[in-house]
């Protein structure tokens, strides 16, 4: 799993590096900062901000996907006739998931 994570992190870094192509002196500073010649403390604020934003967007997309899957699963359980196999507490938890996701 570790090589996959390293590969994904490398790809993310390359995408960020390409998206941050700036003109003039700022572009040269950014290119030098992203080439690995400097420490983390010397990274420009734009790169830190972009890494933070890309991470936040990724987490939001992941949460939306998980919420959608939970909504579909809960709907299938309730409307598909599987509710007779559930305990009372499980039924109400699934009903809560459906209402919360539907209200969203």
N, C-alpha and C positions, 0 to 999 in steps of 0.2 A: 504494500500500500504506500510505502514511503517514496518509491520512485515515481509513482503516479502523482503524488502530492508535489514533489519537486518539479516534475514536468509541467503541471498545471500552474505552479507558482512562477516558473520561468516564462511560460507563455503569457501569463498576466503581466509580468514585468516588461516583456517585449511589446505587448499591446500598449501599455501605458507609455513606454518610451517613444513609440511611434506617434502616439496621439499628442505628445507634448512637444512636438517639433516647433520651437519658437525661433523667431528671427533675431538677428543681432547678437549682442553680448549676452543677453539672458539665455538665448538658445545655446551658446557655447558653454556657459556655466552649467546649464541643465544637462547637456550632453556629457560634460566632464563628471558631473555628480552621479549620473546614472550608469557610467561606465565601470564603476567599482573602484575608482581611485580615491574615494573619500569615505569617511565614516558616516554613520547614520545621523550624527549631530549636524553634519554639514549639508545634508540634503535640502534642496530648496523647498519652500513652503508649498509650492504648487504640486510637487510630487507627493508630499505627505497628504495634502488635501485630496488629491485624486485617488490615492490608494485607499484612504478612508471612505471616500464616496463610492468607489467601485465595490469595496467590501460591504458597505451598507446596502447597496442596490442588490448585490448577490444574495444577501441574507433576506431581503424583502421578497425577492423572486422565489427563493426557496420556501419561505413561510407561506406565500400565496399558493404555491404548488401543493404543499402539505395540507393547507386549509381546504383547497379544492378537492383533493383526494379524500379527506375526512368527510366532506359534505356529500360526495358521491357515494362513499361507503355507507354512511349513515342513512342516506335516502334509500339505497338498495335494501338495507336491512329492514327499515321500517315499512317500505312499500312493497318489498318483494316477498312478504309472508314469513320472513325469518323472525319477526317479533314474538312469535309464539314460543320460540326456543330460548328467549332471553329471560333473565331474572328481572325483577321489578326495578332494581337500582340501575342495571345496565340499560334497560329501556329508557329510563328518564335521562340518563347521561347522553345516550344517542339522540334523543329528542332535543336535548339542550344544544348539542352540536349542530343539529339541523337549523334550529331557530337562530342561533348566534351567527352561523355562516350565511343564512338567508338574509338576516338583517344587515350584514356587512355589505 
